[in-house]
Amino acid sequence: MSIVYTLIILCVLVLVHEFGHFAVAKLNGIYVEEFAIGMGPKLFSWGKGETIYSIRALPIGGFVKMVGEEEESDNERAFCNKGVLARMAVTFAGPAMNFIFAIVFFMIAFMYFGSPASNGLIGSVYDGYPAAAAGLQPGDVLVALDDKPVDNWDEISAFMQNAQVGQQVEIGWQRGGEFFSASAVLAANESGQPVLGITQGVARADVLGSIKRGFATTVEFTVLVLTSLWQMISGAMAVEVAGPVGMVSMVGEYADVGLMYLFLFAGVLSVNLGVMNLLPIPALDGSRLVFLLIEGIRRKPIDRDKEAMVNFVGFVLLMTLMLVVTYCDIERLLK
């Protein structure tokens, strides 16, 4: 199932990315020859209008083949014969769709599955533990411990870390607008740590709230990815990269925890894909945007043979990096 989930997530991310290029190309009247999901030999294809749609054997990417994208063309609808702004819009549309779908993934997670509550909402109360004996129920909101107010689960966790097994604690909670309190003696869990026997609750957001949180979370992870990249480049943190094999392992772990975390992880992957494609690395969208920006400033196209050579070298290096990362993933799993 981990492999199935991974393939579904990858296909969705690639599909929306390439659809961004495809849709904006069509809006600008560019002749699109093929819309492909996957790389390598065709498994099957079908034609609709002037475009061939295909599914290819290797689920590691996809592409939109446009007339005049890599070569000169006399066709007035060719990519190369459109204005710089139109070509930049087509190029940027792919990563933009990944950011949009990151928001969608986060929205689904927050609205349908919920997210860990920001206050002291209680999710579960385990029988035989102090909280149950004190009368707490799922849905109660913990607001005080030893007469000290607690506003969130970080504060609850901090209190428990400094507590002792057998310690008597005064618990305050709210239920339906009413305040309750009771004393409880902290018990020990399997690791010998003091516990009340409760878990953090999950809160579901409404449509507007989920949109706001989805957008904010996308911005937050975009900044986090960029910061992490800079720290890895500068040597401030170790280089940590995962390939397809590593992704299968991570997707499996998140799926075991729950669908909410799987959707959150898919959103994080979508942000990563959007950011990575905007980096000025040859063969990626970011590199093409740089070439188009230079062309716009110079008001003169860059030699297509030179641009094609740079992109080819970049593609070879990216494929080599993927093989190396995959080898490291397998070695890590075996260890």
N, C-alpha and C positions, 0 to 999 in steps of 0.2 A: 504493500500500500504506500510505503514511503516513495518508491519509484513512481507509482501512479500519480501521487500528489505532486511530486516534483515535476513530472512531465506536463501535468495540467497547468501548474503555475508558470512554467517556462513558456509553454505554448501561448498562454494568455498574455504574458508580458511581451513576447515577440510579436504576437498578433496585433496588439494595440499599438506597439511602436511602429511597425511597418504600415499599419492602417493610417497612422498619422501622416507619414510620407505620402501614401497613396491618395488619401482624401484631399490633401492640400494640393497635390500635383493635379488631380482631376479638376479642382476648383480653378486652377490657373490654366486649364486647357492643355496640359502637357500630355503627350502620347505615352501611355503606360503599356509596355509590352507584356510584362509578367508580374504577378503578385505571388510570391512564394513564401511558404512557411517551412523552415528547415533548410538544410544545406545538402549537397551531394546529389545523387541520382534521384530522378522523379519516381515517386511511388504511384501517383495518379494525378491527372490534371483535367481541367475542363475549360472551355472557352465561353466567354460571355461578352458580346460586343467586340471591341478591339483588343481586349486584355485576356491573357491566359492566367488562370488561377491554378496553383500547383501545391502539392504536399510532397516534401522531399524526405529522404531517408534519415538524415541526421538531425535530431531536434536540438541543434545548438545555435540557431539563429534564423535568419530569413532575409529577404531582400525584395525591393521594388525595382524592377528593371524599366528604366525610362529611356526613350530614344534621345540620343545626344547627351547622355549622362557622362559617358566615358570617352566619347569620340565626337568629332565634328559631324554636323548634319545640316542638310539644306532644308529639312522639314521645318516649317514655321512653328510647329507645335513641339519641337525638340526642346529638351531641358536647357541645352546650351544657348538657345536663341531667346530665352525668356530674360527679363530684367534681373538685375542682381537681387533686388528685394524679394521678388517672386521665388528665386532659387534659394535664398536664405530662409524664407518662410517654409518651403518644402523640407529643407534640411532640418530646421529647428522643430518641425511638427512632430517628429518621432520621439525625441526626448520629452517634449512637452506632454505628449500623451501618457508617457510613463509617470510623470508627476501628477497628472490628472487622475490616473488610475490608482496611484498611491493613496490619494485622497479618498477615492471610492472604496478601496480595501479597508482603510482605517474607519471610514463611515460605517461600513457593514459591521465591522468588529464592535464599534462603540454602540451602534443602534440595535443590532439584533442579538449580539452575544454579551454586550456590556463590557465594562473594563473595571479593574480594581477600584473600589470606591475611594474617593479622596478624603472622606470623613471616617469615623470609627464604625461604619456599618458592619454588622456581623453576618457572615454567610452561613456558617454551620456551628452548631453547639453539640459537642460530643457527650453522650451519656457516660456517667461514671466519673466525670471531671468536675472541677470546682465551679465552672460557669453554670453548668446544668443544675448543680445542687443549689446554687444561689438564685436560680430562677430565670436566667437569661434565655432568650429565644432567638432563632434566626430572624433577621429584620430589625432587631434592636440596634440602637446606636450607642456605642460606648463613649461616654463623655468625661469620665473622671476615674482616676486610680489613686487611692490613698488621699482623697480630697484635693488632688491636683488635676486641673482640667487637661484633657487630651483631645486634640483636634483632628488627628489623623493616625493612620496605622504606623507611620514612622515613629511617632511619639509612643505609641503602645509598645512597639518592638523595643525601643530604647529603654522603656521602663522594665520590661521583662528581662532584658539582658543584665540589668543591675539588681534584679530580685534574686531571692533564694528559695529553694524548695522547702516547703513547710512554713513559709512566711504568710502571715495573715494580711490580707489586702481588702480595703474597702472599695467596692466597685460601684460606680454610678453610671446609669444608662437611661436612655429615653425610649419610650414606646408610645406611639400615637399621640405625641405632644405631652405626655406625662413623664415625670422624673421618678426613677426608682433607685434604690441603693440596697446593698447587702454586703456582708462580709464573706470572704472565701479564703481557704488555705491553699496556696499554690501546690500543685502536684508535680510529679516528675514525668517526663516523656521517656521514650525508649533510650534516648541518649543521656538521660539524667538531667535535662534542662528543665527549669520551672515553666509551667504552662497553666493557662486557664482552661484550655480545651475548646477554643473557638478558632474560626478561620475568617479571613477578610471577606467581606461581602462584595458583590458585583453590582454596579449601577449601570442601567441602560439610559442612553441619551435620547432625546427626541430628535426629529429630523434636523431642525436648525442647530441644535447643540452638537449633533454628530458632524454636521458640515463644518462648523467652527473648529471642533476638535480635530477633524480629519485634516483640515488645512493647516492648523497650528502644528500638528504632529509631523506633517510632511515637511514643513519649514524647519522644524527642530531636527529631524533626521538628515535633511540636506546639509545643514550647518555641521552636524556631527560627522557626516561622511567627509566633507571637505576638510574639517579640522583633523580628522584621523589620517587622511591622505597626507596632509602637510606634516604631521608629526612623524609619519613613517618615512617620508622623503628626507626630513631634517634629522632623522635618527633619534627623535625623542621617544619613540615607541617602536617595539619590534614589528616587523612586517608580517601581517597575518592576512593571507588570501586563501579563499576556498574556491575550488572548481566544481564541476558537476557532481563528482563523487562526494565531496564534502557537503554539497547542498542536499543530496539525498539523505545523508546522515542527520543534518540539522532539521530538515523538513520532518523527518520521522520523529525526532525529539519533540518538536512543537506540536505535531499532530497527536502525540501521546498525551500532552498536557490538555489540549482542547482546541476546538475549531476557532475560538476567539484568537488564540495565540498563533494559529496557522495563518489567519487572515492578517494579523499584525505583521507577521514575518513576510508574507507576500507583499505587503505595503512597503516594508523596509527594502526588499529586493527590488521593487519597482523604482524606489528612490535611487538606489545604487545604480541601476541600469540607466536612469536618466542622467545622473551626475557623470558617470563614466563615459557615456556617449558624447557629452559636451566637453570633455577634456580635449585639448589640442594635440591628440595623438593620431598619427597617420592611419588612415583606413576607418577612422571613426567620424561621426558627424561633426564633432568639434573641430577637427582638422579641416574639413570642407568649409565650415563657417569662417575659419581663419583665411583660407584662400579666397573666399568670396568677399570678405571684408577688405583684403588687400586689393582685389580687383576693383571694388567700389571706390577705394581711395585713389588708385592709379588711373581708374577709368580705362583700364586696358586688361583684357583677359590674360591670365597666367598661362604659359605654354602647357597644353594639355598632356603632352608626352611626359614632361617633368612631373606634373601633378600625379599622373597615373603611376609613374615609377615610385614616387614617394609613398603613395597609397599601397602599392603592391608590396614594397619592403615592410611597411607597417603591418599589413595583413599577415605576412610570413612571420614576423616577430610576435604578433598576437597569438597565432596558432601555436608557435613554439612555446610561448608562455603558458598557454592552456595545457599543453602536454606536460610541462614541468609541474604545474600546479596539480594536475590530476595525479601524477606520480606521487607527489608529496601527500595528497589526500589518501591515496591507497596505503602508502607507507604508514601514515598516522593511524589509520583504522586498524591495520595489522598489529601495530604496537599496542 
